[in-house]
C-alpha cells in the first residue's frame, strides 16, 4: 500500500505510522550521547607554555657612577598631613632599596619598602621593583617600574622629578643610614 505524504497517519509521539520513529525524550538523550562520544574522541589540547618571566638580574652601575649611595628626601605634600621621608639606596651592583615613610604627629610612622634593580637611562634614574614589603611583585605590571628625571646631578645632593611630578631633593647619607622607626 502506497500512501502520499498528505494521507500519512502519525502516532501520538509524532512518528509516522509504520516507521520506527524515536520519542522526543529519547532523541534528546541520543543527541547528548553522540555529542559526548564526539567530545571524548577529540584529543587533549596541548598545554601552552607560560611566557618566560621577565629578567630579574640587575646590571651593575658604571664605574664611579655618582648615583651610587644612600639618598634621603624629606618633604611635605599637599593634602597629606605629616612628613614624607624617602630613602633610595643605590648599590654599585645594580641593586636598590626604596623606602618611603609617612611620619605624623602623635601616630606611628607608616611605610613602604621595596627592593629591586636600578639603572641610569640617559638623564633618568630607573627603579624596577622586584619585591614590595617582602612579597614578590608581578613583574609585568608597569606600576613597578618608576622613572625619575635627574634634575640635579649627584654630589652631596641630587635632584629627581618623580613620575607624579613631585620633586625630590635628596641629600647623600652615610652607607649605614636607615629610616627612623
Secondary structure, DSSP 8 states (H G I E B T S, - for coil): ----GGG--B-TTS-BTTS----HHHHHHHHHHHHHHHHHHS--------------------TT-TT-EEEEEEE--TT--SEEEEEEEE-TTSEEEEEEEEE-TTS--EEEEEEEEEEEETTEEEEEEEEETTEE--TT-GGGEEEEEEEE--SSEEEEE-TTS-EEEEEEE-TT-----
